[in-house]
Amino acid sequence: MLPGIMRNSFAPDGSVAREDEANDCLTDRQAVLDEQKAGSAVLYVPECMGDGRYARAQCYRSTGYCWCVHQDTGKPIPGSSVKDKRPDCDAAPQHASPMRGI
């Protein structure tokens, strides 16, 4: 994960989504765009698919970093971050399997 770049849920109140909550990319994207309009900060804006899921590759244009995410949750796939190019997300796993009860 890229420190200081991703805001897991992009909630307007700054809260972070719980691990078991699914994110809707279109809702998260709109929240970030609204927050960006209200302030002067340049924030990471998620890229979405037409069906509301996250695009597999996400990029934060102001830093040049891109990474792969789980399309249903938007959570980054560890080890997929690259600078100044798009990552090969075909090689990255696409299903999150959280470990519970440990």
KOLGU-4560 file (N, C-alpha, C; in nm, 3 decimals, padded with zeros to 5 digits):
<recs>
<n_xx: 00.085 n_yy: -00.118 n_zz: 00.000 ca_xx: 00.000 ca_yy: 00.000 ca_zz: 00.000 c_xx: 00.089 c_yy: 00.123 c_zz: 00.000 mol: A seq: 1 type: MET>
<n_xx: 00.041 n_yy: 00.228 n_zz: -00.059 ca_xx: 00.116 ca_yy: 00.351 ca_zz: -00.067 c_xx: 00.076 c_yy: 00.441 c_zz: 00.049 mol: A seq: 2 type: LEU>
<n_xx: 00.164 n_yy: 00.465 n_zz: 00.144 ca_xx: 00.128 ca_yy: 00.545 ca_zz: 00.261 c_xx: 00.084 c_yy: 00.684 c_zz: 00.220 mol: A seq: 3 type: PRO>
<n_xx: -00.025 n_yy: 00.730 n_zz: 00.280 ca_xx: -00.071 ca_yy: 00.865 ca_zz: 00.257 c_xx: -00.142 c_yy: 00.887 c_zz: 00.126 mol: A seq: 4 type: GLY>
<n_xx: -00.158 n_yy: 00.782 n_zz: 00.045 ca_xx: -00.221 ca_yy: 00.800 ca_zz: -00.085 c_xx: -00.361 c_yy: 00.744 c_zz: -00.086 mol: A seq: 5 type: ILE>
<n_xx: -00.378 n_yy: 00.623 n_zz: -00.041 ca_xx: -00.510 ca_yy: 00.561 ca_zz: -00.047 c_xx: -00.589 c_yy: 00.592 c_zz: 00.079 mol: A seq: 6 type: MET>
<n_xx: -00.715 n_yy: 00.619 n_zz: 00.063 ca_xx: -00.806 ca_yy: 00.636 ca_zz: 00.175 c_xx: -00.913 c_yy: 00.532 c_zz: 00.154 mol: A seq: 7 type: ARG>
<n_xx: -00.898 n_yy: 00.417 n_zz: 00.214 ca_xx: -00.978 ca_yy: 00.299 ca_zz: 00.185 c_xx: -01.123 c_yy: 00.326 c_zz: 00.146 mol: A seq: 8 type: ASN>
<n_xx: -01.200 n_yy: 00.395 n_zz: 00.228 ca_xx: -01.341 ca_yy: 00.409 ca_zz: 00.198 c_xx: -01.374 c_yy: 00.540 c_zz: 00.129 mol: A seq: 9 type: SER>
<n_xx: -01.286 n_yy: 00.636 n_zz: 00.138 ca_xx: -01.308 ca_yy: 00.769 ca_zz: 00.082 c_xx: -01.432 c_yy: 00.834 c_zz: 00.141 mol: A seq: 10 type: PHE>
<n_xx: -01.464 n_yy: 00.798 n_zz: 00.263 ca_xx: -01.583 ca_yy: 00.852 ca_zz: 00.329 c_xx: -01.566 c_yy: 01.001 c_zz: 00.355 mol: A seq: 11 type: ALA>
<n_xx: -01.670 n_yy: 01.080 n_zz: 00.334 ca_xx: -01.660 ca_yy: 01.224 ca_zz: 00.353 c_xx: -01.619 c_yy: 01.265 c_zz: 00.495 mol: A seq: 12 type: PRO>
<n_xx: -01.653 n_yy: 01.181 n_zz: 00.595 ca_xx: -01.618 ca_yy: 01.217 ca_zz: 00.732 c_xx: -01.478 c_yy: 01.171 c_zz: 00.769 mol: A seq: 13 type: ASP>
<n_xx: -01.405 n_yy: 01.112 n_zz: 00.673 ca_xx: -01.267 ca_yy: 01.070 ca_zz: 00.698 c_xx: -01.255 c_yy: 00.933 c_zz: 00.761 mol: A seq: 14 type: GLY>
<n_xx: -01.369 n_yy: 00.866 n_zz: 00.786 ca_xx: -01.362 ca_yy: 00.734 ca_zz: 00.848 c_xx: -01.313 c_yy: 00.631 c_zz: 00.747 mol: A seq: 15 type: SER>
<n_xx: -01.263 n_yy: 00.520 n_zz: 00.798 ca_xx: -01.212 ca_yy: 00.413 ca_zz: 00.713 c_xx: -01.309 c_yy: 00.297 c_zz: 00.719 mol: A seq: 16 type: VAL>
<n_xx: -01.338 n_yy: 00.238 n_zz: 00.603 ca_xx: -01.431 ca_yy: 00.125 ca_zz: 00.598 c_xx: -01.374 c_yy: 00.006 c_zz: 00.671 mol: A seq: 17 type: ALA>
<n_xx: -01.462 n_yy: -00.071 n_zz: 00.736 ca_xx: -01.417 ca_yy: -00.196 ca_zz: 00.799 c_xx: -01.377 c_yy: -00.293 c_zz: 00.689 mol: A seq: 18 type: ARG>
<n_xx: -01.291 n_yy: -00.387 n_zz: 00.724 ca_xx: -01.238 ca_yy: -00.485 ca_zz: 00.628 c_xx: -01.349 c_yy: -00.563 c_zz: 00.558 mol: A seq: 19 type: GLU>
<n_xx: -01.461 n_yy: -00.590 n_zz: 00.628 ca_xx: -01.565 ca_yy: -00.672 ca_zz: 00.569 c_xx: -01.669 c_yy: -00.591 c_zz: 00.492 mol: A seq: 20 type: ASP>
<n_xx: -01.654 n_yy: -00.461 n_zz: 00.483 ca_xx: -01.748 ca_yy: -00.378 ca_zz: 00.408 c_xx: -01.706 c_yy: -00.372 c_zz: 00.262 mol: A seq: 21 type: GLU>
<n_xx: -01.801 n_yy: -00.387 n_zz: 00.172 ca_xx: -01.773 ca_yy: -00.371 ca_zz: 00.031 c_xx: -01.784 c_yy: -00.223 c_zz: -00.004 mol: A seq: 22 type: ALA>
<n_xx: -01.696 n_yy: -00.176 n_zz: -00.090 ca_xx: -01.700 ca_yy: -00.037 ca_zz: -00.135 c_xx: -01.764 c_yy: -00.033 c_zz: -00.272 mol: A seq: 23 type: ASN>
<n_xx: -01.838 n_yy: 00.072 n_zz: -00.299 ca_xx: -01.892 ca_yy: 00.096 ca_zz: -00.431 c_xx: -01.806 c_yy: 00.205 c_zz: -00.493 mol: A seq: 24 type: ASP>
<n_xx: -01.740 n_yy: 00.176 n_zz: -00.602 ca_xx: -01.646 ca_yy: 00.270 ca_zz: -00.661 c_xx: -01.711 c_yy: 00.402 c_zz: -00.698 mol: A seq: 25 type: CYS>
<n_xx: -01.828 n_yy: 00.396 n_zz: -00.758 ca_xx: -01.893 ca_yy: 00.520 ca_zz: -00.802 c_xx: -01.926 c_yy: 00.611 c_zz: -00.684 mol: A seq: 26 type: LEU>
<n_xx: -01.970 n_yy: 00.552 n_zz: -00.573 ca_xx: -01.999 ca_yy: 00.630 ca_zz: -00.452 c_xx: -01.871 c_yy: 00.689 c_zz: -00.394 mol: A seq: 27 type: THR>
<n_xx: -01.766 n_yy: 00.606 n_zz: -00.387 ca_xx: -01.638 ca_yy: 00.654 ca_zz: -00.335 c_xx: -01.581 c_yy: 00.765 c_zz: -00.422 mol: A seq: 28 type: ASP>
<n_xx: -01.589 n_yy: 00.746 n_zz: -00.553 ca_xx: -01.537 ca_yy: 00.846 ca_zz: -00.647 c_xx: -01.608 c_yy: 00.980 c_zz: -00.629 mol: A seq: 29 type: ARG>
<n_xx: -01.740 n_yy: 00.976 n_zz: -00.619 ca_xx: -01.816 ca_yy: 01.100 ca_zz: -00.603 c_xx: -01.782 c_yy: 01.169 c_zz: -00.472 mol: A seq: 30 type: GLN>
<n_xx: -01.764 n_yy: 01.092 n_zz: -00.365 ca_xx: -01.729 ca_yy: 01.150 ca_zz: -00.235 c_xx: -01.595 c_yy: 01.222 c_zz: -00.243 mol: A seq: 31 type: ALA>
<n_xx: -01.498 n_yy: 01.162 n_zz: -00.312 ca_xx: -01.366 ca_yy: 01.225 ca_zz: -00.326 c_xx: -01.376 c_yy: 01.351 c_zz: -00.411 mol: A seq: 32 type: VAL>
<n_xx: -01.451 n_yy: 01.344 n_zz: -00.520 ca_xx: -01.466 ca_yy: 01.463 ca_zz: -00.606 c_xx: -01.533 c_yy: 01.577 c_zz: -00.529 mol: A seq: 33 type: LEU>
<n_xx: -01.635 n_yy: 01.544 n_zz: -00.448 ca_xx: -01.701 ca_yy: 01.647 ca_zz: -00.368 c_xx: -01.604 c_yy: 01.707 c_zz: -00.266 mol: A seq: 34 type: ASP>
<n_xx: -01.525 n_yy: 01.621 n_zz: -00.201 ca_xx: -01.429 ca_yy: 01.669 ca_zz: -00.101 c_xx: -01.321 c_yy: 01.754 c_zz: -00.167 mol: A seq: 35 type: GLU>
<n_xx: -01.279 n_yy: 01.715 n_zz: -00.286 ca_xx: -01.175 ca_yy: 01.789 ca_zz: -00.357 c_xx: -01.226 c_yy: 01.928 c_zz: -00.397 mol: A seq: 36 type: GLN>
<n_xx: -01.353 n_yy: 01.939 n_zz: -00.434 ca_xx: -01.412 ca_yy: 02.069 ca_zz: -00.469 c_xx: -01.413 c_yy: 02.162 c_zz: -00.348 mol: A seq: 37 type: LYS>
<n_xx: -01.435 n_yy: 02.104 n_zz: -00.231 ca_xx: -01.447 ca_yy: 02.183 ca_zz: -00.108 c_xx: -01.312 c_yy: 02.234 c_zz: -00.057 mol: A seq: 38 type: ALA>
<n_xx: -01.203 n_yy: 02.170 n_zz: -00.096 ca_xx: -01.071 ca_yy: 02.208 ca_zz: -00.046 c_xx: -00.973 c_yy: 02.226 c_zz: -00.160 mol: A seq: 39 type: GLY>
<n_xx: -00.849 n_yy: 02.252 n_zz: -00.123 ca_xx: -00.748 ca_yy: 02.275 ca_zz: -00.225 c_xx: -00.658 c_yy: 02.153 c_zz: -00.245 mol: A seq: 40 type: SER>
<n_xx: -00.677 n_yy: 02.050 n_zz: -00.165 ca_xx: -00.592 ca_yy: 01.931 ca_zz: -00.174 c_xx: -00.623 c_yy: 01.852 c_zz: -00.300 mol: A seq: 41 type: ALA>
<n_xx: -00.519 n_yy: 01.796 n_zz: -00.361 ca_xx: -00.536 ca_yy: 01.707 ca_zz: -00.474 c_xx: -00.538 c_yy: 01.566 c_zz: -00.418 mol: A seq: 42 type: VAL>
<n_xx: -00.653 n_yy: 01.501 n_zz: -00.427 ca_xx: -00.673 ca_yy: 01.369 ca_zz: -00.369 c_xx: -00.671 c_yy: 01.261 c_zz: -00.476 mol: A seq: 43 type: LEU>
<n_xx: -00.644 n_yy: 01.139 n_zz: -00.433 ca_xx: -00.655 ca_yy: 01.024 ca_zz: -00.523 c_xx: -00.803 c_yy: 01.002 c_zz: -00.554 mol: A seq: 44 type: TYR>
<n_xx: -00.836 n_yy: 00.993 n_zz: -00.684 ca_xx: -00.973 ca_yy: 00.970 ca_zz: -00.728 c_xx: -00.978 c_yy: 00.832 c_zz: -00.792 mol: A seq: 45 type: VAL>
<n_xx: -01.056 n_yy: 00.740 n_zz: -00.737 ca_xx: -01.060 ca_yy: 00.604 ca_zz: -00.793 c_xx: -01.118 c_yy: 00.601 c_zz: -00.934 mol: A seq: 46 type: PRO>
<n_xx: -01.066 n_yy: 00.508 n_zz: -01.015 ca_xx: -01.117 ca_yy: 00.484 ca_zz: -01.150 c_xx: -01.216 c_yy: 00.370 c_zz: -01.142 mol: A seq: 47 type: GLU>
<n_xx: -01.334 n_yy: 00.387 n_zz: -01.203 ca_xx: -01.442 ca_yy: 00.289 ca_zz: -01.191 c_xx: -01.478 c_yy: 00.227 c_zz: -01.325 mol: A seq: 48 type: CYS>
<n_xx: -01.537 n_yy: 00.109 n_zz: -01.317 ca_xx: -01.594 ca_yy: 00.041 ca_zz: -01.432 c_xx: -01.740 c_yy: 00.085 c_zz: -01.443 mol: A seq: 49 type: MET>
<n_xx: -01.802 n_yy: 00.062 n_zz: -01.555 ca_xx: -01.941 ca_yy: 00.100 ca_zz: -01.576 c_xx: -02.038 c_yy: 00.031 c_zz: -01.481 mol: A seq: 50 type: GLY>
<n_xx: -01.998 n_yy: -00.085 n_zz: -01.428 ca_xx: -02.087 ca_yy: -00.160 ca_zz: -01.339 c_xx: -02.071 c_yy: -00.122 c_zz: -01.192 mol: A seq: 51 type: ASP>
<n_xx: -01.990 n_yy: -00.018 n_zz: -01.163 ca_xx: -01.973 ca_yy: 00.028 ca_zz: -01.025 c_xx: -01.855 c_yy: -00.033 c_zz: -00.953 mol: A seq: 52 type: GLY>
<n_xx: -01.788 n_yy: -00.131 n_zz: -01.013 ca_xx: -01.670 ca_yy: -00.190 ca_zz: -00.952 c_xx: -01.548 c_yy: -00.104 c_zz: -00.984 mol: A seq: 53 type: ARG>
<n_xx: -01.441 n_yy: -00.130 n_zz: -00.912 ca_xx: -01.316 ca_yy: -00.057 ca_zz: -00.934 c_xx: -01.245 c_yy: -00.111 c_zz: -01.056 mol: A seq: 54 type: TYR>
<n_xx: -01.180 n_yy: -00.021 n_zz: -01.132 ca_xx: -01.093 ca_yy: -00.065 ca_zz: -01.240 c_xx: -00.977 c_yy: -00.142 c_zz: -01.176 mol: A seq: 55 type: ALA>
<n_xx: -00.929 n_yy: -00.244 n_zz: -01.242 ca_xx: -00.824 ca_yy: -00.329 ca_zz: -01.183 c_xx: -00.698 c_yy: -00.249 c_zz: -01.153 mol: A seq: 56 type: ARG>
<n_xx: -00.660 n_yy: -00.159 n_zz: -01.241 ca_xx: -00.542 ca_yy: -00.076 ca_zz: -01.218 c_xx: -00.588 c_yy: 00.063 c_zz: -01.175 mol: A seq: 57 type: ALA>
<n_xx: -00.531 n_yy: 00.112 n_zz: -01.067 ca_xx: -00.560 ca_yy: 00.246 ca_zz: -01.016 c_xx: -00.431 c_yy: 00.327 c_zz: -01.019 mol: A seq: 58 type: GLN>
<n_xx: -00.443 n_yy: 00.455 n_zz: -01.050 ca_xx: -00.325 ca_yy: 00.542 ca_zz: -01.055 c_xx: -00.352 c_yy: 00.672 c_zz: -00.982 mol: A seq: 59 type: CYS>
<n_xx: -00.252 n_yy: 00.719 n_zz: -00.912 ca_xx: -00.257 ca_yy: 00.849 ca_zz: -00.846 c_xx: -00.166 c_yy: 00.939 c_zz: -00.928 mol: A seq: 60 type: TYR>
<n_xx: -00.226 n_yy: 01.012 n_zz: -01.020 ca_xx: -00.152 ca_yy: 01.083 ca_zz: -01.124 c_xx: -00.050 c_yy: 01.184 c_zz: -01.069 mol: A seq: 61 type: ARG>
<n_xx: -00.079 n_yy: 01.245 n_zz: -00.957 ca_xx: 00.015 ca_yy: 01.346 ca_zz: -00.906 c_xx: 00.145 c_yy: 01.286 c_zz: -00.856 mol: A seq: 62 type: SER>
<n_xx: 00.147 n_yy: 01.156 n_zz: -00.826 ca_xx: 00.270 ca_yy: 01.092 ca_zz: -00.779 c_xx: 00.333 c_yy: 01.000 c_zz: -00.883 mol: A seq: 63 type: THR>
<n_xx: 00.253 n_yy: 00.958 n_zz: -00.982 ca_xx: 00.303 ca_yy: 00.865 ca_zz: -01.082 c_xx: 00.292 c_yy: 00.720 c_zz: -01.041 mol: A seq: 64 type: GLY>
<n_xx: 00.238 n_yy: 00.691 n_zz: -00.923 ca_xx: 00.224 ca_yy: 00.553 ca_zz: -00.877 c_xx: 00.093 c_yy: 00.492 c_zz: -00.926 mol: A seq: 65 type: TYR>
<n_xx: 00.101 n_yy: 00.364 n_zz: -00.965 ca_xx: -00.016 ca_yy: 00.285 ca_zz: -01.002 c_xx: -00.008 c_yy: 00.152 c_zz: -00.929 mol: A seq: 66 type: CYS>
<n_xx: -00.123 n_yy: 00.088 n_zz: -00.907 ca_xx: -00.128 ca_yy: -00.039 ca_zz: -00.836 c_xx: -00.254 c_yy: -00.113 c_zz: -00.876 mol: A seq: 67 type: TRP>
<n_xx: -00.258 n_yy: -00.241 n_zz: -00.846 ca_xx: -00.375 ca_yy: -00.324 ca_zz: -00.874 c_xx: -00.462 c_yy: -00.330 c_zz: -00.749 mol: A seq: 68 type: CYS>
<n_xx: -00.593 n_yy: -00.343 n_zz: -00.773 ca_xx: -00.687 ca_yy: -00.354 ca_zz: -00.661 c_xx: -00.781 c_yy: -00.470 c_zz: -00.686 mol: A seq: 69 type: VAL>
<n_xx: -00.846 n_yy: -00.514 n_zz: -00.578 ca_xx: -00.956 ca_yy: -00.609 ca_zz: -00.589 c_xx: -01.074 c_yy: -00.531 c_zz: -00.642 mol: A seq: 70 type: HIS>
<n_xx: -01.131 n_yy: -00.574 n_zz: -00.752 ca_xx: -01.235 ca_yy: -00.496 ca_zz: -00.818 c_xx: -01.360 c_yy: -00.477 c_zz: -00.735 mol: A seq: 71 type: GLN>
<n_xx: -01.392 n_yy: -00.569 n_zz: -00.647 ca_xx: -01.515 ca_yy: -00.556 ca_zz: -00.567 c_xx: -01.499 c_yy: -00.464 c_zz: -00.448 mol: A seq: 72 type: ASP>
<n_xx: -01.378 n_yy: -00.453 n_zz: -00.393 ca_xx: -01.358 ca_yy: -00.375 ca_zz: -00.271 c_xx: -01.273 c_yy: -00.250 c_zz: -00.291 mol: A seq: 73 type: THR>
<n_xx: -01.190 n_yy: -00.247 n_zz: -00.394 ca_xx: -01.099 ca_yy: -00.134 ca_zz: -00.415 c_xx: -00.974 c_yy: -00.143 c_zz: -00.330 mol: A seq: 74 type: GLY>
<n_xx: -00.961 n_yy: -00.251 n_zz: -00.254 ca_xx: -00.844 ca_yy: -00.266 ca_zz: -00.167 c_xx: -00.723 c_yy: -00.303 c_zz: -00.250 mol: A seq: 75 type: LYS>
<n_xx: -00.607 n_yy: -00.240 n_zz: -00.221 ca_xx: -00.486 ca_yy: -00.267 ca_zz: -00.299 c_xx: -00.437 c_yy: -00.411 c_zz: -00.285 mol: A seq: 76 type: PRO>
<n_xx: -00.378 n_yy: -00.461 n_zz: -00.391 ca_xx: -00.315 ca_yy: -00.592 ca_zz: -00.389 c_xx: -00.168 c_yy: -00.571 c_zz: -00.355 mol: A seq: 77 type: ILE>
<n_xx: -00.125 n_yy: -00.624 n_zz: -00.241 ca_xx: 00.014 ca_yy: -00.603 ca_zz: -00.197 c_xx: 00.115 c_yy: -00.645 c_zz: -00.304 mol: A seq: 78 type: PRO>
<n_xx: 00.218 n_yy: -00.562 n_zz: -00.318 ca_xx: 00.327 ca_yy: -00.592 ca_zz: -00.411 c_xx: 00.299 c_yy: -00.554 c_zz: -00.555 mol: A seq: 79 type: GLY>
<n_xx: 00.185 n_yy: -00.490 n_zz: -00.583 ca_xx: 00.152 ca_yy: -00.457 ca_zz: -00.722 c_xx: 00.185 c_yy: -00.313 c_zz: -00.760 mol: A seq: 80 type: SER>
<n_xx: 00.231 n_yy: -00.233 n_zz: -00.667 ca_xx: 00.258 ca_yy: -00.091 ca_zz: -00.692 c_xx: 00.382 c_yy: -00.071 c_zz: -00.780 mol: A seq: 81 type: SER>
<n_xx: 00.368 n_yy: 00.015 n_zz: -00.881 ca_xx: 00.479 ca_yy: 00.052 ca_zz: -00.969 c_xx: 00.474 c_yy: 00.202 c_zz: -00.993 mol: A seq: 82 type: VAL>
<n_xx: 00.586 n_yy: 00.257 n_zz: -01.032 ca_xx: 00.593 ca_yy: 00.402 ca_zz: -01.058 c_xx: 00.610 c_yy: 00.427 c_zz: -01.207 mol: A seq: 83 type: LYS>
<n_xx: 00.537 n_yy: 00.525 n_zz: -01.256 ca_xx: 00.546 ca_yy: 00.574 ca_zz: -01.394 c_xx: 00.508 c_yy: 00.471 c_zz: -01.500 mol: A seq: 84 type: ASP>
<n_xx: 00.426 n_yy: 00.373 n_zz: -01.464 ca_xx: 00.369 ca_yy: 00.281 ca_zz: -01.562 c_xx: 00.251 c_yy: 00.210 c_zz: -01.498 mol: A seq: 85 type: LYS>
<n_xx: 00.169 n_yy: 00.145 n_zz: -01.581 ca_xx: 00.055 ca_yy: 00.069 ca_zz: -01.531 c_xx: 00.102 c_yy: -00.071 c_zz: -01.495 mol: A seq: 86 type: ARG>
<n_xx: 00.056 n_yy: -00.124 n_zz: -01.382 ca_xx: 00.097 ca_yy: -00.259 ca_zz: -01.342 c_xx: 00.027 c_yy: -00.366 c_zz: -01.426 mol: A seq: 87 type: PRO>
<n_xx: 00.084 n_yy: -00.486 n_zz: -01.429 ca_xx: 00.023 ca_yy: -00.599 ca_zz: -01.496 c_xx: -00.072 c_yy: -00.666 c_zz: -01.398 mol: A seq: 88 type: ASP>
<n_xx: -00.196 n_yy: -00.624 n_zz: -01.399 ca_xx: -00.294 ca_yy: -00.675 ca_zz: -01.303 c_xx: -00.346 c_yy: -00.813 c_zz: -01.342 mol: A seq: 89 type: CYS>
<n_xx: -00.317 n_yy: -00.860 n_zz: -01.462 ca_xx: -00.356 ca_yy: -00.995 ca_zz: -01.501 c_xx: -00.282 c_yy: -01.098 c_zz: -01.418 mol: A seq: 90 type: ASP>
<n_xx: -00.162 n_yy: -01.063 n_zz: -01.372 ca_xx: -00.081 ca_yy: -01.155 ca_zz: -01.292 c_xx: -00.115 c_yy: -01.148 c_zz: -01.143 mol: A seq: 91 type: ALA>
<n_xx: -00.193 n_yy: -01.050 n_zz: -01.102 ca_xx: -00.226 ca_yy: -01.031 ca_zz: -00.960 c_xx: -00.354 c_yy: -01.108 c_zz: -00.926 mol: A seq: 92 type: ALA>
<n_xx: -00.363 n_yy: -01.165 n_zz: -00.805 ca_xx: -00.486 ca_yy: -01.234 ca_zz: -00.764 c_xx: -00.602 c_yy: -01.134 c_zz: -00.754 mol: A seq: 93 type: PRO>
<n_xx: -00.722 n_yy: -01.178 n_zz: -00.785 ca_xx: -00.837 ca_yy: -01.087 ca_zz: -00.787 c_xx: -00.938 c_yy: -01.112 c_zz: -00.676 mol: A seq: 94 type: GLN>
<n_xx: -00.922 n_yy: -01.216 n_zz: -00.598 ca_xx: -01.019 ca_yy: -01.243 ca_zz: -00.492 c_xx: -00.955 c_yy: -01.226 c_zz: -00.356 mol: A seq: 95 type: HIS>
<n_xx: -01.014 n_yy: -01.139 n_zz: -00.275 ca_xx: -00.965 ca_yy: -01.119 ca_zz: -00.139 c_xx: -01.016 c_yy: -01.235 c_zz: -00.054 mol: A seq: 96 type: ALA>
<n_xx: -00.931 n_yy: -01.290 n_zz: 00.028 ca_xx: -00.974 ca_yy: -01.395 ca_zz: 00.120 c_xx: -00.928 c_yy: -01.359 c_zz: 00.260 mol: A seq: 97 type: SER>
<n_xx: -01.004 n_yy: -01.273 n_zz: 00.327 ca_xx: -00.962 ca_yy: -01.229 ca_zz: 00.461 c_xx: -00.956 c_yy: -01.346 c_zz: 00.558 mol: A seq: 98 type: PRO>
<n_xx: -00.857 n_yy: -01.341 n_zz: 00.644 ca_xx: -00.841 ca_yy: -01.444 ca_zz: 00.747 c_xx: -00.917 c_yy: -01.399 c_zz: 00.871 mol: A seq: 99 type: MET>
<n_xx: -01.007 n_yy: -01.481 n_zz: 00.917 ca_xx: -01.088 ca_yy: -01.446 ca_zz: 01.032 c_xx: -01.066 c_yy: -01.547 c_zz: 01.145 mol: A seq: 100 type: ARG>
<n_xx: -01.087 n_yy: -01.502 n_zz: 01.266 ca_xx: -01.084 ca_yy: -01.592 ca_zz: 01.381 c_xx: -00.945 c_yy: -01.633 c_zz: 01.425 mol: A seq: 101 type: GLY>
<n_xx: -00.845 n_yy: -01.562 n_zz: 01.382 ca_xx: -00.709 ca_yy: -01.598 ca_zz: 01.421 c_xx: -00.661 c_yy: -01.505 c_zz: 01.529 mol: A seq: 102 type: ILE>
</recs>
